[in-house]
């Protein structure tokens, strides 16, 4: 038998063909085709179990991670938008509060300024009244001093005219009379 002998088993009989019996051309051996096909299918099964299943699981996990990443990115974008809106609202609120604080500070400053001006006016009025009372007291003291001086001069002149020296009692009575007359005539004028 030749090199290309094919052994086919079918229902318990063995058929051996050689290159010489089959003819001089190409010989197809169905047994080896089936064995090779089964080997190939077995190899594909093992390859699927060993390599393709873990690769497909890894690809599925990667797809899930990418989808989760996309969802996280969308959520982060939404969170960023919400934070931006909250920041704008907080900034608006802060500006509003700052305006209110500024208005209150200006009102307090104005009230303080008005109170200071009123206190200064009251102090000036009090000083003016005190100065007026001091002027009146000084004027009365000056008038009293002037009356005493005039009384002394009048007594000295009267003593020279009368030619005698005046006693303390008489002098005192004349001064009191003179001052009473000049006081009544001074208050009339």
C-alpha positions as CSV (number, residue, x, y, z in Angstrom):
1,X,0.0,0.0,0.0
2,X,1.1,3.5,-0.7
3,X,1.9,6.5,1.3
4,X,-1.5,8.0,0.9
5,X,-3.6,5.2,2.4
6,X,-6.8,6.1,3.9
7,X,-8.5,4.0,6.4
8,X,-12.2,4.5,6.7
9,X,-14.3,2.7,9.2
10,X,-17.8,2.3,8.6
11,X,-20.2,-0.2,10.2
12,X,-17.3,-2.4,11.3
13,X,-15.4,-2.7,7.9
14,X,-12.1,-1.3,7.1
15,X,-11.4,0.0,3.7
16,X,-7.9,0.6,2.6
17,X,-7.3,2.6,-0.4
18,X,-4.0,3.3,-1.9
19,X,-2.9,5.8,-4.4
20,X,-2.7,3.1,-7.0
21,X,-6.3,1.8,-6.4
22,X,-7.9,5.2,-6.3
23,X,-6.3,6.3,-9.4
24,X,-3.3,8.5,-10.2
25,X,-4.9,11.8,-9.1
26,X,-5.9,13.5,-5.9
27,X,-7.3,11.3,-3.2
28,X,-9.8,12.7,-0.7
29,X,-9.9,10.9,2.6
30,X,-13.1,11.8,4.4
31,X,-12.0,10.2,7.7
32,X,-9.1,12.7,8.1
33,X,-11.3,15.5,7.0
34,X,-13.7,14.7,9.8
35,X,-10.9,14.1,12.3
36,X,-9.3,17.4,11.3
37,X,-12.6,19.2,11.5
38,X,-13.3,17.7,14.9
39,X,-9.7,18.8,16.0
40,X,-10.4,22.3,14.7
41,X,-13.7,22.5,16.5
42,X,-12.1,21.1,19.7
43,X,-9.3,23.7,19.3
44,X,-11.9,26.5,18.8
45,X,-13.8,25.3,22.0
46,X,-10.6,25.3,24.0
47,X,-9.6,28.6,22.5
48,X,-13.0,30.0,23.4
49,X,-12.8,28.7,27.0
50,X,-9.2,29.8,27.5
51,X,-8.9,33.0,25.6
52,X,-12.1,34.3,24.0
53,X,-14.3,34.0,27.1
54,X,-11.9,36.0,29.4
55,X,-11.3,38.5,26.5
56,X,-15.0,38.9,26.0
57,X,-15.5,39.2,29.8
58,X,-12.7,41.8,29.9
59,X,-14.2,43.7,26.9
60,X,-17.7,43.6,28.6
61,X,-16.1,44.9,31.9
62,X,-14.3,47.6,29.9
63,X,-17.5,48.5,28.1
64,X,-19.3,48.7,31.5
65,X,-16.4,50.9,32.9
66,X,-16.6,53.2,29.8
67,X,-20.4,53.5,30.2
68,X,-20.0,54.2,33.9
69,X,-17.3,56.8,33.1
70,X,-19.7,58.4,30.6
71,X,-22.5,58.4,33.2
72,X,-20.0,59.8,35.8
73,X,-18.9,62.5,33.3
74,X,-22.6,63.4,32.7
75,X,-23.3,63.5,36.4
76,X,-20.1,65.6,36.9
77,X,-21.2,68.0,34.2
78,X,-24.7,68.3,35.8
79,X,-23.1,68.8,39.2
80,X,-20.8,71.4,37.8
81,X,-23.8,73.2,36.3
82,X,-25.7,73.0,39.6
83,X,-22.6,74.3,41.4
84,X,-22.3,77.1,38.9
85,X,-25.9,78.1,39.5
86,X,-25.5,77.8,43.3
87,X,-22.3,79.9,43.1
88,X,-24.1,82.6,41.0
89,X,-27.0,82.5,43.5
90,X,-24.6,82.8,46.5
91,X,-22.8,85.6,44.8
92,X,-26.1,87.4,44.1
93,X,-27.1,86.9,47.8
94,X,-23.7,88.1,49.0
95,X,-24.0,91.2,46.9
96,X,-27.5,91.8,48.2
97,X,-26.3,91.4,51.8
98,X,-23.3,93.6,51.1
99,X,-25.6,96.3,49.8
100,X,-27.8,96.0,52.9
101,X,-24.8,96.2,55.2
102,X,-23.5,99.2,53.3
103,X,-26.9,100.9,53.6
104,X,-27.1,100.1,57.3
105,X,-23.6,101.4,57.8
106,X,-24.4,104.6,55.9
107,X,-27.6,105.0,58.0
108,X,-25.6,104.5,61.2
109,X,-23.0,106.9,60.1
110,X,-25.6,109.5,59.2
111,X,-27.4,109.0,62.5
112,X,-24.1,109.2,64.4
113,X,-23.2,112.4,62.4
114,X,-26.6,113.9,63.1
115,X,-26.3,113.0,66.8
116,X,-22.8,114.5,66.9
117,X,-24.1,117.7,65.2
118,X,-27.0,117.9,67.7
119,X,-24.6,117.3,70.6
120,X,-22.3,120.0,69.3
121,X,-25.2,122.4,68.8
122,X,-26.4,121.7,72.4
123,X,-22.8,122.2,73.7
124,X,-22.5,125.5,71.7
125,X,-25.9,126.6,73.0
126,X,-24.8,125.8,76.6
127,X,-21.5,127.6,76.1
128,X,-23.3,130.6,74.6
129,X,-25.8,130.7,77.5
130,X,-22.9,130.3,80.0
131,X,-21.0,133.1,78.2
132,X,-24.1,135.3,78.2
133,X,-24.6,134.7,81.9
134,X,-20.8,135.3,82.5
135,X,-21.1,138.5,80.5
136,X,-24.2,139.6,82.5
137,X,-22.4,138.8,85.8
138,X,-19.3,140.6,84.6
139,X,-21.3,143.6,83.6
140,X,-23.2,143.7,86.9
141,X,-19.8,143.4,88.7
142,X,-18.4,146.2,86.6
143,X,-21.5,148.3,87.2
144,X,-21.1,147.6,91.0
145,X,-17.4,148.5,90.9
146,X,-18.3,151.6,88.9
147,X,-21.0,152.6,91.4
148,X,-18.6,152.1,94.2
149,X,-16.0,154.3,92.5
150,X,-18.6,156.9,91.6
151,X,-19.8,156.9,95.2
152,X,-16.2,157.3,96.5
153,X,-15.7,160.2,94.1
154,X,-19.0,161.7,95.0
155,X,-18.2,161.5,98.7
156,X,-14.8,163.0,98.2
157,X,-16.3,165.8,96.1
158,X,-19.1,166.3,98.6
159,X,-16.6,166.4,101.4
160,X,-14.7,169.2,99.7
161,X,-17.9,171.1,98.9
162,X,-19.2,170.8,102.4
163,X,-15.8,171.3,103.9
164,X,-16.1,168.8,106.6
165,X,-15.1,165.3,106.9
166,X,-17.8,162.7,106.6
167,X,-18.2,160.1,109.3
168,X,-18.6,156.4,108.4
169,X,-22.3,156.4,109.3
170,X,-23.2,159.4,107.3
171,X,-21.0,158.4,104.4
172,X,-22.6,155.1,104.3
173,X,-26.2,156.5,104.3
174,X,-25.3,158.9,101.4
175,X,-23.8,156.2,99.3
176,X,-26.9,154.0,99.8
177,X,-29.2,156.8,98.9
178,X,-27.1,157.7,95.8
179,X,-26.9,154.1,94.6
180,X,-30.7,153.7,95.1
181,X,-31.3,156.8,93.0
182,X,-28.8,155.9,90.3
183,X,-30.1,152.3,90.2
184,X,-33.6,153.5,89.7
185,X,-32.6,156.0,87.1
186,X,-30.3,153.4,85.4
187,X,-33.0,150.8,85.1
188,X,-35.4,153.4,83.6
189,X,-32.9,154.4,80.9
